Amino acid sequence: MKKTDLILILDFGSQYTQLIARRTREFKVYSEIHPFKLNLNKFLKEKEKAHSLKGVIFSGGPASVTEKGSPKFSKTDLDLLMKKKIPVLGICYGMQLLCSLFKGSLHSSLQRQYGNTKIYTFGDSELYKGVNSQLNVWMSHGDSIDKMPQKFSATSKSINGVICSFENSKAGIYGLQFHPEVNHTESGKKILNNFLFGVCGVKNLFEPESFIESKTEEIIKKAGKSHVICALSGGVDSSVAALLVSKAVGENLTCIHIDNGLMRKNESRKVIELFERYFKLNLIFVNASELFLKRLRGVFDPEKKRKIIGNTFIEVFEKEAKKIKGVKFLVQGTLYPDVIESVTSKGPSSKIKTHHNVGGLPDKMKLKLIEPFRELFKDEVREIGKKLGLRENFINRHPFPGPGLAIRILSDVTREKLDILKEADEIFISELKSHCLYDKIWQAFSVLLPVQTVGVMGDERSYENVIGLRAVTSSDGMTADFYAFDKEFLSAVSNKIINSVKGVNRVVYDISSKPPATIEWE
C-alpha cells in the first residue's frame, strides 16, 4: 500500500494551531498535531508503515522564548530532522525558538505587535515564489530578533525594519514571524503551499479510497469476530462511521438510534428508512422522547440541558447495549477538531470546549473504542461518505448540535415549543433549498426566542412567539459571517412561517458574525 505523506505540526500553544492543520488538509496534505514534547523517535517508528514524514511545522504560542520555563524543542531532535533532510517551518514563537536553538539572539518587548502589518520580501526564497514583494500579514508576537543565527539569511522585514522571516535553505530551516494560516495574511495559503510542495516535496496526498482500504483492514484486525455497536444519530459523522465499520465487520455491527424528541422534523423516520431499508444495517430504534422531555421540564440553563441530555442518552444507550450479547466495541464518529478541542492541551494550548463524542460514554460502558475518523476533519469524512454510497443531499447537510433543538429553544423545553420550532425550521430549510441557497450556506437554522410580542392576525390582537433565523457562511466554522439574503427572500420566509405555524407572529433575522457572536445562540 502506498504511503501517505505526512506533515507533523508541533503545538507550542497558539490559538491558531488547529488552523495550520486545517490549511494543510485543504491541500489534501495529511497532517497531525502533537505536543511540542513529542518523543520524535517513537513517533517516526509508529508512522513509518503508513506515512512518510515530509516536513515539520512549529506553531506559534503566547510565551516568550526568553522566559524561564517556556516551551522548548530538543536540539538533538532538530539535528535528527536535518540529518533525515526533513524541513522545518517555525511560525511566530516557532521562528523565535529556531532562532534561539541556532544561537541567534532576541529581545522581549513590553508591547506585543498584534494585527495587520505590512512587510517587504527580498531574495529568492522558495516560500515567496509567486508572491508579491509587498504583503499585508497578520502579526502576533512580543519577541524580536536582534542577531541572526549563523548561515541564516533574512527574507523579509516590516516597514520599521523588524525581521519577519529567515531561512537556512541548505539545512531546511525556515521561519515566519507572521501567521500564514489565518485569512488576514495576504497570500498566506500560497506561502504554505510553497512550503508543502516546493520545500517539502509532498506528492502522496490524502485519498479517500486509500483511507477506506487501510481503515477497513485496521478495524478487521482490531475487532476480529467481536460484536460492535454504534450510536447512530443520523448525523454525517456517525452515519459515515457506521457504513465504514459495517464494511469491515458486516453482520457483527448493530446500530442503535435513539429518538430523544429533540431532532429535526421526521428525522428518525428518515434515519430508519435510509440505514435499515436502503443500507440493510442491523438497527435498533428506541423512542425515548418522553423520558428526555420529562427530565428537561423546567430547565432553562443550556449547560444543564446538555448534561441532562448527555446523561440520559448514556442511560438509554447502555440499557439497550446490555441486551446485545458479546459486545466489546463501541463506534463513535469523533472528529479531529473534537479531539483537539476537548483535550486540555495537545501542547500548551488552552481547552476550548468539551464535546459529547469525547469522554464519558466509553468509561461508563467499559467498551473499547473504534473511532475511524479521529484524525479527520468533517469535509474529509464527507468525501469518504460519498465513496461509501451516501447521497449528496445527505452528506452536505448543515451541522446539527448534539443536544439538538433543546439549545435552540431559549427557555424550558416543552412538546408545544418543539413542535413550533420544528415546523418553522422545516419551512426555513425548505425555502433555502427551493431557492438554491442551501449549499451556499455553512449552517442555517431557526431558534425559538424566550419572548412573546404583540401582533395583529386577522382582525384580532395576538400575543405570540418570536422565531429567530440564523444563516452563516464559513469555510471551517471557526469564523463566520451572516448570509446577506435578498429582502424578498426574507419577506417570503417570514410570511410563510407566520401564516403556517400556529403560535408565531413575528420573525427576525440574526445579522451578527463570529466573532464576536457564536454560530449557535446557546
Secondary structure, DSSP 8 states (H G I E B T S, - for coil): ---EEEEEEEESS-TTHHHHHHHHHHTT-EEEEEETT--HHHHHHHHTTTEEEEEEEE---SS-TTSTT-----HHHHHHHHHTT--EEEETHHHHHHHHHTT-EEEEEEEEEEEEEEEEE-S--GGGTTS-SEEEEEEEEEEEEEE--TT-EEEEEETTS-EEEEEETTTTEEEESB-TTSTTSTTHHHHHHIIIIIIS---S---HHHHHHHHHHHHHHHHTT-EEEEE--SSHHHHHHHHHHHHHHGGGEEEEEEE-S-SSTTHHHHHHIIIIIIS--EEEEEE-HHHHHHHHTT---HHHHHHHHHHHHHHHHHHHHTTSTTEEEEE----HHHHHHHSS-SSS-------TTSSSHHHHHT-EEE-TTTT--HHHHHHHHHHTT--HHHHT-----TTGGGGTBSS---HHHHHHHHHHHHHHHHHHHHTT-GGG-SEEEEEEEEEEEEEEETTEEEEEEEEEEEEEE-SSSSSBEE----HHHHHHHHHHHHHHSTTEEEEEE----BTTS-SS--
